[in-house]
Amino acid sequence: MANRIPRVPVREQDPKVRATNFEEVCFGYNQEEALLEASRCLNCRNPRCVTACPVGLQIPRFIAQVAAGDIAAAAAVIAEDSSLPAVCGRVCPQETQCEGSCILGVKGEPVAIGKLERFVADYSRDLEPAKKEIVTNGRKVAVIGSGPAGLACASDLAKWGYDVTIFEALHKAGGVLEYGIPEFRLPKERVLRHEINAVRALGVKIETNVIVGRTITIDELMDREGFEAVFIGTGAGLPKFMNIPGENLCGVFSANEFLTRNNLMKAWREDYLTPIHAGAKVCVVGGGNVAMDAARTALRLGAEVHIVYRRTEAELPARREEVHHAIQEGIIFDMLTNPVEVLGDERGWVKALKCIRMELGEPDESGRRSPIPIPGSEFEIPTETVIMALGTSPNPLISKTTKGLDITRRGCLVADEQGATTRPGVFAGGDAVTGAATVILAMGAGRTAAKAIDAYLKAK
């Protein structure tokens, strides 16, 4: 029976080798492996995996096409709901979403849905895409931000005939996909560029180096430029810090800056004149996916890297796969440890991170046990660089320069379940509304808002 076939393992670079380069860690499936893995799918009558997917990908349908060997048909099924399959196949937390709901996972291992999605996207990259006639309606919609929420929203609206323009503040499109996720997890030219170009092929225009709120405002877009609706998908790019002594020393970075410098500005390449200081020892504070990305990037720059986290390994919020890869590569985890001060030398550069040992107390609001400091347990970790990966919040620029937009106490835009904000005609989704979350949740929010924009404009 199909469910007795063991899950097909995915080939990866050797940990000792990949820790020294920025090449992609996972090689993905070849066609033989993909067909075998696809044959494990039970094609459930009521597929829980689809319900668990934030963009509603028709998972059994595309996997059935893979199992039949028709990869082009599988790609067409995916394209109905996702504009970024090669991205999602690489970075989505499938273990808590589609794969986490797979019936085969109850007593065994779930179908490797993410790896199959990646295979289909990679295999079909060089195939001639099926062209569909799009009947334009001449109505203009502006999308602010070219990250996953913006790209998903723009794709759906373009398919429905809208004249869509994305405005991006940076000089390359992609948002967090471009500047936040390292090259070894998401190759930019080979994977991300291709999928962004596919969005452009739908007729979506992308204008870079446009800071909405500075270069132009939402009011001007709607009142002067003729955009009938606006979607805000600007993400959550404002880093958080601990507000402990020494955070202003040279050698203290936010994970946002560190990853942006390395990804968007190619600081890791010797032929780029944008170097970044890492030094021989680096401490990364935090335990999420961004912390893993920053730590693994610093490791590849030649540093000994410590992840400093105030809870235990079992409570790390990062994906299990990312934690596993980090451990394989030699990242040192200092668990139940919390920084209290960044120590500097006479020049004003970081020399150590002073920490205190923690123990777990009662569960907090999220259900995780609250860490409590152990008096008298302070110690120092010698380091040259400290990277704060403590989460992010939305940049307040949009809300401060747009009339009628309400925000929450956390600085997030107020929007209903369909993405409608408190300003008529302005919609929002993704991290700008929820705070920092995942790529696929942002895409789901973008698609939901696209439907709401369509309904709003048809009702005008």
Steps between C-alpha positions, in 0.01 A plus 500: 500500500607859433512593866755221568757658274753684718539872447764568237797682660633820343863525401698785662848646500732352760480722813875559517508606135189719499611684814771659284289608201176675409379231259154357561494244782228274363535348152131410471346198330587369157213370288529141614497602866209739448285241326564249777418752773188612314379140488472507880210750488163340582307767303263543793136579428509781758864610488598664827822623339305741276311645795829550685661687208461879538470545122273199448735313267326197344761262633359156412425620146853616428657196669281268290640664187854451629428133570371469140819659370327811360708772665368777276145417609612500862652845451174625350306381804738678736488819291126528567572593861868587539727743319807392699515117498880468496521745790227332704643157433821617665402727788144413611459333841327200345549296816244717684266556205433268206733218602398541861144419395584208268319184607812293439672695775267361766679166516798564276660767289290750301537547127786742425263758353747786513776306329257390226384858446863606469570219253208600278604867505865424427426239233255723316719811515632443149170383354297731280233643732137457401370839388154610603318790343445778755220744426599833652241720666709817515458550875816588690610347830818590688688245708752630752779253565630222276528234768290182511174679593537761228601250232209268582247784500636648177500162322136427570386851409697492174344167406159661546585784263610780732778744414734435794812691600721388788703769676817373669723711727822309431684460171401136449158341519425215739480657843601259775555230237780711352660660804402274790542137395860390435623381164564148633129462575358698207717561191416844367585499128408140424180481708367830632570708186319242285187508712492879520539513120202265473296756695620772261393279208142532624524872428595616850728804498763529777648839582801480732663776706159644587449561871127547547466761770805687374527476119122502473212451741195274486283811484689611188476157342123501537420868449757591234619178332160339449542182707155389615629268772824443687639189669762550772737205528800675650583227750657552840849634446556701819735297723455458873779530755535397866579850630790370704826691564749488214258452209645813337853357479669436167440139406135483609261439210134429457447176309321711237809708428735203511292292259419793270867587467585141420207420272399813315846661501692172453736577789607136507650523150858618462421671169247734669619813682248465783680303773347443842684439827450160662833419661617175650209461744133596462206481741148492357225581751168331426361163396280554196559439131668839461742413779588174322551686172727760663699237688552277198599802290758611760637145509554509126689826542752308710385566857444273798130561567294476817120517507394647834143407593321537830292183477582138412557340161154343514349849503698650215246663265716438192418222253632161609684464169684829552600410855616158382709654223651755739604228746645291217706794381655565839297787645536507881170532689511672839156412634331640811724803459398866486722802422512780757775723352724538196855567618741713297869581485667840523434562128126451534494159330326191635723266700251277688134429567413489869220250569308342784383140532125437490257234619148432381207604715128500427364520142453849353211627282624299201506178701878492527655485845630838608878525551615629840853634572717302744655753741880507502538297180641777279780410259661639185526366146798656316382628164572762234148528362151487652200452271156571648236275344211581732220561255379800306207740479355700209666823395269789604571707186186391312261554790652839584467633144155364410169646610251270668720198579464363854780301664519270799711555811769286336507730199324255266236622256142433602326286235206262500515133399473597133785752524289818495657777709322793662560707184256419216677354199816417696569137588788336685632156583796296614749615760383862474177382667601198706858581590784271393369163374573262212527539123201279430275676751588831333414350161168377634422848631592650163263265318218571746546875453503460120152344516381782726645764264328334205166501683550861616574631151219306337260652750611859428 
